[in-house]
Amino acid sequence: MNQLQSSRNDDISGKTYDPLDSAVQQNPYSYYTKLRRDEPVKWIESLKAFAVADYDNVDALLKNGKLYSSAQFWPELLGEYDPVPEVLPMISMDPPNHMHLRKIANKAFTPTKVAALQQRATDIANQLIDDLIAKYGKEGECDWVWDFTALFPVTVISDVLGVPTDRRAEFKVWVDDLLSAANRAAYGPERLAQIRKHSDELRAFFEEIYDQRSANLGDDIISTLIQAEVNGERLTRHEVLSMSVLLLIGGVETTTNLLGSTLVALHQHPDVYERVRADHSLIPALLEEVLRFNPPVQMIFRHTTEDTELGGVAIPKGSCVMPLLASANRDESKFANSEVFDIDRKIEVPLMSFGQGPHFCLGSFLSRMEARKALEVVFTRLEVLTPLSSEVHWLESYFARGPHELRVRYKAR
């Protein structure tokens, strides 16, 4: 079955949307459709939160940081597995406090800076294809996630952060396990111990990098953070560590999942695959449709600062609210034939894939550029790249979405 489009065909009558249910995580879209139709604002008992499924309400709450606070986002997502629990990360700060940190971090992600990274991204993609051929031969099979899509963005963000790439394979494991902490209520002791171990390893890695950069400053973003001042004061060690972890997660997960989901979509739409291979100018439109249709981040968290009402539903002060970004991107009132994958569609409203409002993802330019450059190289270097199966094992996460692994057959030109 076409898994990306199966939301139109799955029979979920009598079933309830529960983000902790592994079956829901593997295909949430039929549930999103039902929510938009029947209960656009719905209480989710398992997470003790209100899910918000329709575009207009998601847009309104994301733009109202005063009423819908971000302060509990990271604690809600990671709980006790936060690698740097001593401070709130930028993503969990409300305006105006987060703007000072955002301005510092944004120095690494301006359109000019991102444009300057294009050649480096191209070089990294070419090197990974060279490595693939050296490892498996000019044609063969590999796991596209672990041999390419995970290694590519982590190498780019490592350059930006100024961290060595010799442990880059570990970065993806750390990030995946850290984000899987969102499922902690459904896990047993063994899985939780693994998450704890990887969270601690990630913390120890950045502690070591902090000490190295403090002794030998460079032009990387971690050195910039160490030297930066906010309101006349230097950032603390914990603040730099927290920002570094956040930038690594954002830099790894989004592009990895975007690239993986794009290959899945192309496999399921061979006519689109053929068109894009023949005309690389279609790659940006392809990526925008993947970002709409199956975005790397499915939802985020906000908490109400006072009693309010949304979509006719009373929401008490202090409640957790989950804007379902992926559902908003398929809202029938905003996107014609929203359940159809169409790279020729004219998108007339902003996608929710990178959020909206004061916390709009500052890495959105970087992620789009990386994915575009990666696909240009892949389509040029590989004559064949096709998944071995139509079945996809998606990440065990209701927050992040992308293939956990993707066995493919490839042939180099």
N, C-alpha and C positions, 0 to 999 in steps of 0.2 A: 504493500500500500504506500502511496505517496504520503510520507509522514508529515511533510510540511503543510500539505493541503487536507490532511485527514480530518481537520476540525469540522468540515462540512459533512463528513460521513460517519463519524463516530457516534454511537448511540450511548449517551450518558444520562438518559432519562432515569430519574430516581437517584442519581449520584450527586454528591455535594462537593463543591470545590474545596479541597484541603491541600494547601501547598506542601505539607509534609508527606503526602501520599506519593510514593515513588511512581505510580502509574500516572498521576497528574503531572509530575515533573517531566516525564518522558513525552507527554503531549498535553500541554495546558490549554491549547487554543480552543478546543471545543467547549471547555469550561468558561473561558473568557467570553465566548459568544453568548453562552447561556446567561452569564452575569449581566452583560450589557443589555440583554433583552428583558430579563426578569428582575434583577436586583443589582443595578449599577453601583450601589453602595451597600455592602453586605458585611455583617459581623462574621468573622472567621474564628470559631471557637478554639481551634488548635493553636493558633498564634495569638489569641486574645487581641485581635486587631480588626479594624474595618478595612475591607478591600474596596478600592475605588476603580471601576472598570471603564467608564466612558471618558471620551476625550475632553469634553468641556470641564468636567469636574476635576480631572487630573491636572489640566492646565491651570485652573483657578487655584487649586491648593498649592501647586508648586511655585506659583508666583506670589503667594501670600506667606512669606517667611515669618511674619509677625504672629499670625494665627496658627500656622502649621510649622512648628519648630523642627530643626534638624538635630537638636542637641542630643537626642537619644538614638540617632541613626546607627552609629558604630556600635554602641553597647547592645542595641537590639539585634544587630546582625551577628556580632562575634561573641557577645557575652564574655565569659571569663577567659576566652581564648584570644583576646586582643593581645598582640605582642607588646604593645606599649600602653598599658592601662593607666599609667600615671597622668596622662593628659588627653584631652579630647583632640582628635585630629581635625583638620580644617573642614572636612566633609560634615562634621558634627557641630560646627559653629554657626551661629546665626548672625546676620548682618546687625551692626556694622563690624563686629569683632573679627569675622573671618576675612574681611576684605584686605587687611594688612598682609596676612599670610598668603592670600590668593595673589596679590600683586607680586610678591616675591617669587612664588612658584610659577606664575604666568610668564616670567622672563624666559623660561625654557620652552614655552609652548606657543609663542606668538607666531602668526602666519609667516613672518620673515625668518624666524628661527627654524620653523618646520621646513620651509622651502630650502634652507641651507642644508638640511639633513637628507634631502632627496637622493643625492648621489651616494651617500653613505648607506642608505636603505637599499638602493639598487645593488651596491657592492656586497652587502650582507646576504641578500637573496641569492645572488650569483654564487657566492661562496658556499651557501647551504646546498645548492644544487650540485656544485662540484663535490661536496662532501658526500652527498647522497650517491652519486655515481661511483665515487671511490669506495664506498662502503658496500654497495649492493650490485654495482655494474651499470651498464648503459640502459638496461631494462630489467625490470623485476618487480618485487613487491616491497612495500614498507608501510609503516604506520605514519600517515601524513601529519597527524597531530604532533606526535612526539619527534618526528624526524624533520619537520619543517615549521608548521604553524606556531608551535610553542617556542621554538628556538629563534625564529625570526624577530618577533617584537621584543623578546627579552634581551636580545643582543642590542637592538636599537636603544631601548630604555636604559640598558647598562651603560652605553656610551653617554647618554644624557646625564645619568646619575654619577658617572665616573666610578663605576664598580667593575671589578674584573669579571670576565665572562667564562672563566674556567669552571665555574659551578652553575652555569646557566640552566642546565637540566634540572637541578635541584630547585631553582626558582619556581618553575612551573608546578612542581609537586607541592612546595610550600604554599603557593598562592591557592591552588585547588583545595588543599586541605583546610586552609584558613577560611575560605569562603564556604566550605561545607559545614563549618561550625554553625551556620544558620539552621542546619538540620539537627542540632545537638539534642533536642528533645526526643528525637526518634532513634538515637544511637545507643549502643551498649558500651560497656566499659572499655573494651579493646579498641574500638574505633575512636572513642574520645581520647584515649591515651595516645593514639597516633597523631591526632590533631594537636594535642598538647605538645608533643615532641617536636613537631614541625613548626609550631608557633614559636617555641623556645629557640629552635635553630635559626629561624629568621631573625629573631631579636639579637641573638649572639653575632650573627653575620654583620648586621648594621652597627652594632656596638664596636666591632673591630674596624669597620670602615670609618666610623666617626673618629676613632683614635688616630687612624692613619691620615685622614684628611686634616685633622686639627694640627698635626705635626708637619704636614706638607700640603698646603692649600693649592688647589688648581683652579681651572675655569669651568668645572663641572657644577651641577646644581647643588650637590651636597656641600661643596665648599662655599657656594653662594649662600646657602642656608646658615652655615656656621658663622659667616661674617655678617649676615643681615641684621638689621635692627628694626624693631617694631616699637613705635612710640619712644624711641631713644634707648631701648633695651635690646640686648642680644637675645636671640632665641636660646632657650635652655637646651641641654643635651636631649632631654626627653622630647621636646618639641621637634627637634631636627630628626630624631629617630622616627617619630610618628609620621612626619611628613614624608620621609624616605620610604617607609613601608607603604603608605598610601599611594605614592607615585609609582612604586614597583607594581602593586596590585593593579592599578589603573592601566599601567603601561603594558602589562603582560596579558591580563585576562580579556580585555575588550577586543584587541586585535586578533589574538589567538582564536577566540570564539567566532569573530566575524569572518576570518579566513576559512575556518572549518565549516561553518554554516553555509558559506558561499559555495564551496565545492559540493556540499550535499544538494543545494538548490540547483546547481548546474547539472548534476547527475540526474536529477528528477525532471529537468527541463532541457533535454538534449538540443532542442531547436535554439534555445537561448545560448547554450554552450557553444554551438557552432557559430552563431552570429558574433559572440564576443571574442572568440578566438580569431575570427577573420577581421575584426575591427576593434582594436584596443581602445578606441575613443568611447566605446560603450561601457567600459569598466566603471567609471564613476556612477552611471545610471544603474548598473547592476548592483553596486555596493549600496546605493541609497535604497533600492528595493529590498535587499537583504536586511538592511538596518530597520526598515519598516516591518517587513514580513516576519522576521525571526531574530529580533535584536539580542545582542550579547548580554544585556542587563534587562531582566524582566520586570523588576519592581524595585522600589526603594521605600524607606520608612520616614514618617513624620509623626510628631506628637502635638496634639492640640494644646494651646496655652489658655484656652477658656472654653466654656460651653458653646457649642455652635451647631449648625445644621448644614448638611450637605446632601444634595439630591433628595431632599425631603426626609432624611434620616437624622434624628437627634444624636449628636456625638458629644459626650461629656468632656470636660476639661481633663487633660492628662491622658487622653486615649491615644493608642497607637493607630495610625492610619497608613495604609499601604497603597500608594498610587501604582496601578498596574500599567507600566509604560507600554508593555507589549500588547496589552488589550487596547489601550488608547490608539495605538498605531493601526489597529484593524477596525476602528469605529466606522460603521457603515454610513454614518451621517457626515463623515469627513473624507472618506476614501471610497470612491465608486468601486464596486466589485472587490471589496476589501479582502476577501478570502482568496483572490486570484493573484498569483505571482506574475507581475507585469512590469518589465523594465522600461516600457514605453509610457507608463502612466505619468501624468502631470500632477506632481504633488503640490497642493495649493496651501497647505497649512504646515507649520513646523512639525517635524517628527519629534516624538518623545524619547527617542532612543538614547539621547545624551542628557535627558532631563530638560527642565526649563527654569527660568527665574534665576535667583542669585547663585544657585549652585550648579548652573549649567556646566557640564563637564569641560574643564579647560584642556583636556587632551583630545578633544574631538577632531581638531585639525590634524594632529599627529596620527591618530588612528586611521583616518581616511587616507592620508598620504601613504602611510605604511602599506595598507591593504592594496592600494592602487599600484604602487611600485612592485610589491610582491607578485601580484597577478600578471603584471606586464612581463616580468622576468620568467615566471613559471610558464606562461603561454608561449613565450619565445623559445625557451630552452627545452620544454618537454612536449613531444609530439602526442603523447598519450598520458593522461592522468585521469583515472576513473576508479571510484570506489568498487570494492569487490562484492559488496552487498548493498541492497537497498535498505536493510535494517540499520538503524543508527542507535548507538548507546549514548544518550545524552548525559551530560554531567549530572551527578546526583545533587541537584541544587534547585531551589525555587527562585533564587536570586540571579545567578549567572546561567547562561544557556549557550552551549556549544557541544560539539562531539567530544566525548571523553577520549575516544580513540577512533581512528578512521583508516582501516586497512585499504590500500589502494594498489592498483597496478599502474606502472609508469613506463615510459620509453623516451629516452633522450633523443633529440634530433642529431 
